[in-house]
Amino acid sequence: MTIDSCKLPLESDATGTIRVEHTRVTLDSVVWAFREGATAEEIAERFPPASLGAIYAAITFYMQNRPEVDAYLARREAEAEQTRQCIESRAGAKEFRERLLARQRGNESV
């Protein structure tokens, strides 16, 4: 019997986001769920477009490349924070957010 290396079901899109198995499911989502204690089966239930095998492969990739994946996740978090700050700095963003929250609470008519 020979053991062939398997191709990882991970791919990087044009923005540098790593996705699982040609889906919109990100490596970030899988790793965060895993860090929260979710099993591969639970993660697959949360993200049905990705197969259980792809979830296991993503977790394995994370476990074998933890420093690199942690650095990738830190970059993604920094980019998300920068985007959030940019959006919140726009004129009227605070008022718009407050209106949305009020509407969600049912304190404002539609």
C-alpha positions in Angstrom: 0.0 0.0 0.0 1.2 3.5 -0.8 0.2 6.6 1.0 -0.4 9.6 -1.2 -0.5 13.1 0.2 -3.9 14.6 0.0 -4.7 17.9 -1.5 -6.0 20.3 1.2 -9.5 21.5 0.7 -8.4 25.0 1.4 -7.9 27.9 -1.0 -7.1 31.5 -0.8 -9.4 33.9 -2.7 -8.4 37.2 -4.3 -8.6 39.1 -1.0 -6.3 36.6 0.7 -9.2 35.0 2.7 -8.7 31.2 3.1 -11.9 29.3 2.4 -12.8 25.7 2.9 -13.6 23.4 -0.1 -14.9 25.9 -2.7 -17.4 27.4 -0.2 -17.9 30.7 1.6 -16.9 29.0 4.8 -13.6 30.6 6.0 -10.7 28.9 7.8 -11.3 31.6 10.5 -14.8 30.3 11.2 -13.6 26.8 11.5 -10.7 27.7 13.8 -12.8 29.9 16.0 -15.4 27.2 16.5 -12.7 24.6 17.2 -11.1 27.0 19.8 -14.5 27.3 21.4 -14.6 23.6 21.9 -16.8 22.5 19.0 -16.1 19.1 17.5 -15.6 18.6 13.8 -19.1 17.2 13.6 -20.5 20.2 15.3 -18.6 22.6 13.0 -19.9 20.7 10.0 -23.4 21.1 11.3 -22.9 24.9 11.7 -21.4 25.2 8.2 -23.3 22.6 6.0 -21.7 23.7 2.7 -18.3 22.3 3.9 -18.0 18.5 4.2 -17.0 16.8 7.4 -13.8 15.6 5.8 -12.9 19.2 4.8 -13.6 20.4 8.3 -11.3 17.7 9.7 -8.6 18.7 7.1 -8.9 22.4 8.1 -8.6 21.5 11.8 -5.6 19.3 11.0 -4.0 22.1 8.9 -4.5 24.5 11.9 -3.0 22.0 14.4 0.0 21.4 12.2 0.6 25.1 11.3 -0.6 26.8 14.4 1.9 29.7 14.5 1.2 30.6 10.8 -2.5 30.3 11.1 -2.5 32.3 14.4 -0.6 35.1 12.6 -3.1 34.9 9.7 -6.0 35.2 12.1 -4.4 38.1 13.9 -3.9 39.9 10.5 -7.6 39.2 9.7 -8.7 40.6 13.0 -6.6 43.7 12.5 -8.1 44.3 9.1 -11.6 43.8 10.4 -11.0 46.3 13.2 -9.6 48.8 10.7 -12.7 48.4 8.5 -14.9 48.8 11.5 -13.2 52.0 12.5 -13.4 53.4 9.0 -17.1 52.7 8.8 -17.8 54.2 12.2 -15.8 57.3 11.4 -18.1 58.2 8.5 -20.5 61.1 9.1 -23.8 59.9 10.4 -22.7 56.4 11.1 -23.3 56.7 14.9 -26.8 58.0 14.3 -27.6 55.4 11.7 -26.4 52.6 14.1 -28.6 54.0 16.9 -31.7 54.1 14.6 -31.1 50.5 13.6 -30.7 49.4 17.2 -33.8 51.3 18.2 -35.7 49.7 15.4 -34.5 46.3 16.4 -35.7 46.9 20.0 -39.1 48.0 18.5 -38.8 51.6 19.8 -39.0 53.1 16.3 -41.7 52.8 13.7 -40.8 51.4 10.4 
